[in-house]
Amino acid sequence: MFAALGRRLELPGDVLETDDHIQFKLENSDLFVTLTKAEPGQIFKDLDLLSKFIIKPTKTDPSAMKGGIKMLDASVEKEPEEHKYEWFNGLKTSEDEESSFIQLGSYSYGFANSKQGLFTSKEELSLPIDLPDPDHCPPNRRRSLQLNSVRDHFSPEHYM
C-alpha cells in the first residue's frame, strides 16, 4: 500500500516506502510517482488502470456467483398444506410507516446502482455526502430524505 496526497493506492505487490519520488507537472496536470519494488523483477498487472488501485477490490463469495441457486436434498418431503393462514392481513408496509424500515444489508448506489460498500471506512465519510449512512440506507428512504432536504433548503429568493 502506498499513501500520497491523501489517497491510498492498493498496489498488487509490495513497494519500498522509503525510496519514493513524486513529481507534479503543472503545464500538463500530470502526476508522476516513482516507487521501488520490494522484489526486483516482480510484475505488477494492470498498472494502467488507476481506478483499480484507488478502490479496494472486494472479495466475492463463490456461492454468490451461482445466482443463489442451492441444491436441496431429494429426501426432504414436502409438508401437506392443512391450514391457509392469512398472515399478511395485519402487516404494515413501508408506505404505512415511513420512519420504520428493516435493514437487511447493504444497498447499491451510484450510476445504475453499480457501487456498493464504498463507505465502509469511516474516514471516507468526511466526503460531502448527503446521506447519513449510504451503505445501509434503502432506496425508498433515500428518496424521502432527498425530498425533505429539498423542501427544507429551498429558497425562492435564489430564483428571483
Secondary structure per residue as TSV (DSSP state, phi and psi in degrees):
chain	resnum	aa	ss	phi	psi
A	1	M	-	360.0	140.2
A	2	F	E	-128.8	130.9
A	3	A	E	-115.8	125.2
A	4	A	E	-150.3	142.1
A	5	L	T	53.6	36.8
A	6	G	T	77.0	5.4
A	7	R	E	-118.9	146.5
A	8	R	E	-105.4	134.7
A	9	L	E	-109.9	124.4
A	10	E	-	-91.9	99.0
A	11	L	-	-86.8	153.7
A	12	P	S	-73.4	-6.7
A	13	G	S	-144.4	179.1
A	14	D	-	-86.7	143.2
A	15	V	E	-128.3	158.0
A	16	L	E	-85.1	121.4
A	17	E	E	-84.3	-7.8
A	18	T	E	-85.1	-17.6
A	19	D	E	-117.6	52.1
A	20	D	E	-107.0	154.8
A	21	H	E	-142.9	129.3
A	22	I	E	-120.8	131.8
A	23	Q	E	-132.1	131.3
A	24	F	E	-120.2	124.7
A	25	K	E	-103.1	115.0
A	26	L	T	-66.9	-37.4
A	27	E	T	-64.3	-30.6
A	28	N	T	-108.5	-8.1
A	29	S	T	57.2	42.2
A	30	D	E	-103.8	141.4
A	31	L	E	-116.9	124.3
A	32	F	E	-115.1	125.0
A	33	V	E	-118.3	122.9
A	34	T	E	-111.2	122.0
A	35	L	E	-126.1	154.1
A	36	T	E	-103.8	130.4
A	37	K	E	-70.8	144.6
A	38	A	S	-68.1	-36.0
A	39	E	S	-114.8	105.0
A	40	P	T	-58.9	137.0
A	41	G	T	91.7	-7.6
A	42	Q	-	-69.5	140.2
A	43	I	-	-96.1	126.5
A	44	F	-	-100.0	116.7
A	45	K	T	-81.0	151.3
A	46	D	T	57.0	41.0
A	47	L	T	-69.2	-17.1
A	48	D	T	-80.7	-9.2
A	49	L	-	-99.6	86.0
A	50	L	H	-61.3	-38.9
A	51	S	H	-64.3	-22.0
A	52	K	H	-69.2	-26.2
A	53	F	H	-94.6	-21.0
A	54	I	H	-78.2	-40.7
A	55	I	S	-97.8	131.5
A	56	K	-	-64.2	136.0
A	57	P	-	-70.4	137.9
A	58	T	-	-90.3	141.5
A	59	K	-	-88.2	125.7
A	60	T	-	-95.0	145.3
A	61	D	-	-81.4	125.5
A	62	P	T	-60.1	-30.1
A	63	S	T	-71.3	-25.4
A	64	A	G	-75.7	-20.4
A	65	M	G	-74.4	-16.3
A	66	K	G	-86.3	5.8
A	67	G	T	82.1	14.0
A	68	G	T	78.9	15.0
A	69	I	-	-92.6	126.8
A	70	K	-	-118.8	141.4
A	71	M	-	-86.5	124.1
A	72	L	-	-96.2	157.4
A	73	D	-	-67.7	131.3
A	74	A	T	-71.7	-16.6
A	75	S	T	-81.8	-6.5
A	76	V	-	-73.3	125.6
A	77	E	-	-94.8	144.5
A	78	K	-	-81.2	132.8
A	79	E	-	-74.7	141.0
A	80	P	-	-69.6	144.3
A	81	E	-	-87.0	102.0
A	82	E	-	-92.5	-41.3
A	83	H	-	-116.7	137.9
A	84	K	-	-111.9	100.1
A	85	Y	-	-85.8	143.3
A	86	E	-	-99.5	67.1
A	87	W	T	-70.9	-16.7
A	88	F	T	-86.1	-6.5
A	89	N	T	-67.6	-37.7
A	90	G	T	-94.4	5.7
A	91	L	-	-78.0	145.8
A	92	K	-	-99.7	139.7
A	93	T	-	-96.9	171.7
A	94	S	T	-67.5	-23.0
A	95	E	T	-71.5	-30.6
A	96	D	T	-69.5	-46.3
A	97	E	-	-123.1	101.4
A	98	E	S	-74.9	-25.7
A	99	S	S	-79.1	-20.6
A	100	S	-	-105.4	132.1
A	101	F	-	-147.0	155.6
A	102	I	-	-98.5	129.3
A	103	Q	-	-95.4	106.4
A	104	L	-	-92.3	-22.5
A	105	G	S	169.9	-158.1
A	106	S	-	-90.8	150.1
A	107	Y	-	-111.1	157.4
A	108	S	-	-86.7	155.4
A	109	Y	B	-153.8	179.5
A	110	G	S	88.4	-172.4
A	111	F	G	-62.9	122.6
A	112	A	G	57.0	30.2
A	113	N	G	50.9	41.8
A	114	S	-	-91.9	-6.9
A	115	K	B	-111.7	147.6
A	116	Q	-	-159.2	135.5
A	117	G	S	75.4	20.7
A	118	L	T	-77.0	-18.8
A	119	F	T	-108.7	32.1
A	120	T	-	-72.7	-28.6
A	121	S	S	-84.4	127.9
A	122	K	G	-68.2	-24.5
A	123	E	G	-71.4	-22.0
A	124	E	G	-80.4	-12.8
A	125	L	G	-74.9	-4.0
A	126	S	G	-77.5	-7.5
A	127	L	S	-68.4	157.1
A	128	P	-	-71.3	96.0
A	129	I	-	-123.7	135.8
A	130	D	S	-81.9	-24.1
A	131	L	S	-89.6	141.4
A	132	P	S	-67.6	-38.1
A	133	D	-	-146.6	85.6
A	134	P	G	-60.1	-31.3
A	135	D	G	-72.0	-22.5
A	136	H	G	-122.0	20.0
A	137	C	-	-104.3	116.3
A	138	P	-	-68.5	157.1
A	139	P	H	-58.6	-38.6
A	140	N	H	-68.4	-33.0
A	141	R	H	-70.7	-38.1
A	142	R	H	-58.2	-43.3
A	143	R	H	-62.9	-44.7
A	144	S	H	-67.3	-37.0
A	145	L	H	-65.2	-38.2
A	146	Q	H	-65.4	-45.4
A	147	L	H	-63.8	-40.8
A	148	N	H	-63.9	-40.2
A	149	S	H	-65.0	-43.1
A	150	V	H	-64.9	-42.6
A	151	R	H	-64.5	-42.3
A	152	D	H	-73.0	-31.3
A	153	H	H	-103.4	8.0
A	154	F	-	-72.3	134.3
A	155	S	-	-129.9	110.6
A	156	P	G	-64.2	-24.9
A	157	E	G	-66.8	-24.3
A	158	H	G	-63.8	-31.0
A	159	Y	G	-95.7	1.4
A	160	M	-	-87.9	360.0
